[in-house]
Amino acid sequence: MEASGTSGMKAALNGVPSLSILDGWWIEGCIEGMTGWAIGENHRRQNEQGGSRASDAASLYDKLARVADLYYHNKHHFYRVMTIAVAMNGSFFNTQRMMQQYVLKAYFR
């Protein structure tokens, strides 16, 4: 579970679709099957409802199988997901926006 999303920023700018739990920046950045894939449910909501590790594991294996199938059998679509990850997440989740928000929300209140 990460706080600022810097690993997601780097990944998106390098064309790497994310495969992660819905926590931190990925709650905002995940468009299922377009910018990457979500594992399980929203962990904040799941913790309130007593989420299951078994269902997370099943979701992980299911998504890994789908992503691997896409990568090995439909490269064109996988490359499209990579391009969308750069276009959407790379352009929105970046250091410039992060610093602008820090300055405007933390320093100039």
Residue, then its C-alpha position, 0 to 999 in steps of 0.5 A: m500500500e503506497a501513499s503518493g503513487t510515485s511507482g505508478m507515476k514511473a510505471a505509467l510514463n514507461g508504458v507499464p499498465s498497473l496490476s494492483i489492489l485498489d488503494g492509494w493512487w490506483i483508486e483514481g487511476c484504475i480504469e479496468g482493462m484500459t489503464g491496467w487491472a484491479i485486484g480484489e475490491n476497494h481495500r478501504r471498503q473491504n477492511e470495513q466489511g471484513g475482506s477476505r484474503a482468499s478472494d484477493a488471491a483468487s482475484l489475483y490469479d484470475k487477473l494474472a491469467r487474463v493479462a498473460d493471455l492478453y500479452y501472449h495472444n493479443k499483443h495489439h490490444f496489450y499495446r493499446v492498454m500500454t498506450i492508454a496508461v501513458a496517455m491517461n495516467g502518465s499525463f495526470f499522475n505526475t510530479q508537476r501535478m503533485m507539487q502544484q497540489y502540495v503548494l496550493k493546498a498545503y502552503f496557500r490555504 
